[in-house]
Amino acid sequence: MYSEVARTARASSLPAVYKSKHVLPLIIIGIVVAGLTAAQALLIDWLPAATSEQAERTFTLLWVLFWCSTFFFTIVTAVLIYSIWKFRVSDDDLGDGPPIHGNTRLEVVWTVVPSIVLVVVAIYGYIVLQRNEAVAAGNLKVDVYAQQFNWTFGYTDAGFQTGTLVVPEGKQVELHLRARDVIHSFWVPEFGVKGDAVPGIDHVIWTTPTKTGTYPVVCAELCGVGHSVMRSKVVVLSQVDFDAWLAKSKGKVGSTTSTPATSTPAAAGTTAASPSGNATVGKTVFAASCTGCHMGDGTQDGGVGPKLQGTGLTLDLVTDQIKNGGATMPAGLVSGADEANVAAYVITLQK
Ligand code: CUA
């Protein structure tokens, strides 16, 4: 048969006779494949701006891997497409293909080259991981508490907690991830770090912010009905601003502990008519710690927790709920004077 003769001829004398004929179409197909691959890489915003040292290293590694992959993908795909098109037998050709006993040189090349690439990539990845997890002396340690469905950040050394993570620019932050109920995952896309918070485990991750600004904290592990609203913020301040914030926050703790009377009347429930907490402060705390479940600062239906506005709640009920939890709401979401402050805010929603 003609086609089989032609095919045998092609297979046996391929390098010498067809070399020049194959190169140009292969290059054209390669350019098209590379162009399409590069376009979907460059036209879509795959990654946020890197705002930590770790993100800069990780994102660079990712792009190096991507362009290496594109290079080899282009070669393999171009040869594949060209072969399918050029060496396809006709539909009525039922004959056997030419007997081929492998090509040692080709097989050595396609084994050795990928092996070298893999080793280089593995070493590069290892170096990035080592640098990203190198512990800096005198870093800032923050406890991250995850629970359905909010984040709490504990500044252990300073002795207070917040609903928003505040960190200084240019200094390593050591985050101790802890879960109070189920598995959650702490993720700041701009920092390029993500870590699971698992009950019973102190999981440590490190990040060194490089740009001041406010970025989202996202829960990246399905943790229940409020998972999608389990969000917070991380605020990166300059070292000077951070020190001022830390001193101010410490000061607040001091005033709280020195005047325990602020929460005592509410707890006793004897002066239920007039809340003793500061509703304005309470609103800020509510926005940071409670809106993950109570939508619209407690004024809207549809959240994980109920709407709190106009429900006729008494101060005793609200205070008890904040202190002890109940239904799906855990106890201890806010502490200290903030219990009374948040209660005072919730009471303002009843008017
Ligand atoms: Cu916590 Cu999802």
Residues whose N, C-alpha, C, O or C-beta is under 5 A from the ligand:
A	BS01	CUA	H184 C219 A220 E221 L222 C223 H227 M230
